[in-house]
Amino acid sequence: MDEIKLEVQKAPSDAQLKVIEDCFRAMPIEEILSGLKFAKNRWSAKDAGVLKVGRKSIIQKEIHSITNEQAQWRLKNWKMMISNYRRRGYSYPTISRIKKILIEKSKKKSK
């Protein structure tokens, strides 16, 4: 069995060290490297402030404080809304989820 020595900024706890050892025993080195590459890219994007938020956050941002009337207007002008959403880079599944929630909101009575 080969041994790998690493310099780290902060010593891992015993539990963390056990998880790392288990991963290295169970997984092929190629998989570990691809996971580390993904984690490093994500960490770099987060550090730079360019990490894209998840779909749930996007949907919540879009429908958070929309009134019944605003939801109805957006549904009446749906083609324009789709082009705006696509321009912002939203995927079609995200747009369809937004529409589904807008339909629900448009049916509710305003307070």
Residue pairs with C-beta under 8 A, 6 or more apart in sequence:
4 24
12 20
23 32
24 32
42 51
45 51
53 61
55 91
55 93
55 94
55 97
58 90
58 94
59 94
59 97
59 98
59 101
62 98
63 71
63 98
63 101
63 102
63 105
66 74
66 102
66 105
67 105
67 110
68 105
68 106
68 108
68 109
68 110
69 110
71 102
71 103
71 105
71 106
72 106
74 81
74 102
75 99
75 102
75 103
75 106
78 99
82 95
85 94
85 95
85 98
86 95
90 98
